[in-house]
Amino acid sequence: MTLRDVAEQVLSLTKGRVEQAEVYAYETSSTPVDFEANRLKSLETKDSRGLSLRVVKDGRIGLAATTRLDAPELLVDQAVELAAFGAKAAFELPSKIDSQAVNVFDSTTEALSVERMVELGQETIERIRAYDAEILCEAGIRRATETTVLLNSRGGSGSYRRSSFAVIAGGQLIRGEDFLSVYEFLTACGTDIDHKRLADEAIRKFELGKTVVQAHTGRLPVVLTPRGVRRIVWGPLSAALSGRSVLQGSSALSDKLGQRVFDERLTLVEDSTLSGVPGSAPFDDEGVPARRYALIDGGVVASFYYDLQTAGQAGTQSTGSGYRSPESLPSPSTGTVVLAPGETPLSQLIGGIQQGLLVESVTGNAGNVFSGDFSGNVQDGWKIENGQVVGRVKDTMIAGNIFQDMRSLGGLSRETEWVSGSAQFPHVLFAELGVSTKS
């Protein structure tokens, strides 16, 4: 019995029992090949299938999920019973699922042999060890495919396949009391990731990180790498732009729609119509088609993102941002986001800084995600001195507030990078952030 057959069977059992019903069916296969301490650590393939049923009974939402496809009656009974305790429904399921022309499946990923995956991992490690044999190398070559089928009681019907391929390269270098950890990674739908180039980038950061320098304390220019933007800025920014946060009154942007809050060079769009990107999809997990729209346009708060439920509560339309895990109800979430680049080459962005930092990640990121405050210990960061990156910093903290410090940025780089297969960001220069370090 196919996944669609099972979904149709479940949907048929809801007739006459509920006002609305939606079946989310999935089938996944993943193969991670991981190397640790220069050796193959694990290799296995994991397959899973499951169903999630969301119903509206007497105006309230019920949800049940299972990986047992042979007991559809039990799944329906559970969802109907749980609806008595659910939230009041504020949505109507789409009567038609209009899939956008978004291709997120690449057959080269599915066809990649495990033997070749092992070879890619070994080649990655050998390249890094050829640079420095003392590095305890780690690598990961991972492939995954998934099939999604979505049916509802109003006639909505859609399905698609997605693939993802990821390469991880890096490791640790221990010298006395100094511990240097470097990891590079890329994710795409297809297998055209250059693992040797990724290893070379890890080597570049190992070389740069071997020199430890003292940072300065004060209000200093800080450049966040694309990965740093994702790790430090995107969390509080996405929380503020969420329709759920707006409804709850916890978003600092709740009353700022249509107002200029950020630097006029800042334009952020949700664009899950981009093919070849694992974060994209032809429609969200509720059957609302993917589309491109601005969240921030020239520094102006242009839109919030909603799923069906929060959109109904807010008296607006879903933005196609209803995503879920199989065991949870849909909630507002972005698929693929793109921060528009600037016009300045990264070399010039860094070249104009006398004293500052280049930061990729922090640990212990504290603050208030809703107010925009952030602070943390720099984990991967380097000192900029007289327009040059001169070495790695340790025992250093940065702190700021995205709603204040992004009003007037120092600049955005012309170059961009994909991060985690769902975000494309440039480097972002903050004119000043709080920097503190041990003397």
C-alpha positions, 0 to 999 in steps of 0.5 A: 500500500502506497503512502497516498493509499494509507492517507486516503484510508485515514481521511475516509474514516473521518467522514461524518465524525469531524468538520475538517480533517487533514492527513500529513503523511511522510516517508524518510530515508537518511544515511549518515556516514560520520568520521571521528578522530580520523576514522570511520565512526558510524554508517547506517541507513534509517527509514521511517514512515508515519502519519499525522492527523489534524481534525476540527471537531465541534470547533476545536483542534485535535491531533494524533500521530503514529508510525503504525500504518496498520491501525488507521481507526485508532489514529482517527479515534485518538484525534477525535477524542483529543479535540475536546481538549484542543484550542478553538480552530480559527482556520479553514483548510484549503480546498485546493493545493496549488503547487508552485514549480519548486524542485527540491529533489535531486536524483544524484543524492538518491543514487549516491552509493554508500561506498562513494560517501565513505570515499568522500569522507576519507578524502576530506580527512586526508586533505586536512591531515596533509596540512597538519597531521596533529589535527584530530579530523572529523567529517560527515557525508550525509544524504536524505530523501523524504516524501510528503503527502498532504490530503484534507477533507475539503479536497486539497491534495498535494505531494512532493519529494525532497532530497538533501546532501550535506558535507561536514569538514573539520576537527580539533587541534590541541596544543598545550592548554589551547583547544582549537575547534573548526567545522565547515559544513554545506547542505544542498539538494544535490551532490555538487558540493565540493568537499575538497574546497570545504576542507580547504576552508577548514584548513584556512581557519586552522591556520588563522586560528593558530595565532591567538591575539588579545582583543580590546574592550570597548564599543568596537566594530564587529563583522558577523559572518553569514553563519554568525548572522544566522546564529546570533541575529536570526533568532531574535529577528525571526521571533519578532517577525513571527505572527504568533509572537505578534498575537501574544504581544511578545514581539518588539515589532508588534506595532511597527508594521509599515515603519522603518526600524532597521538600516535602509539597506536591510531587505529580508525576504522569505522565498521558499520558491527557490529550487535546489534549496532544502529549505524550500517546498512547493507548499507548506505543511498545510497546503498553502503554496510557497511564495516570495514576500518581503519581511523587511523592505529597505529597513521597513517592517513589511510583513509578519509570517503566519500559519493558518491558525495564527492568520485566522486569529489575526484576521489576515491570510497565511503566508505559507509558513505553516510547518510542523514535525509529525508529532506537532501542530503546524506553527509559524516558521520560515522555509528559505530566507534571503538577506539581500547583499550590499555593494561592498566587497568583504575585503573593503568591509574589513579593510576599513576597520582599525580595531574590531572583530570578525565573529562566526559563533558565540557560546552561552548566548544570553539575553532576551530573544523578544527584546532583541538583546544578545550577548555571548562568549566568542567561540569562533572569532578573530581580531581585525587590526588595521584592516587585516584579520590577524588572529583568533581571540579567546576569553572575549564577549560581545553584546548588543541589541538588534533593534538598536544596533541594526538601525544604522549598520556599518555595511553589508558585504557583496558576497553571500553564503548559504547556511544550513540549506535554508538561509542566504546571508551576507557578512554584516558589519555592526558599526559598534557592539559591546566587546569585553575581554579578560586583561 
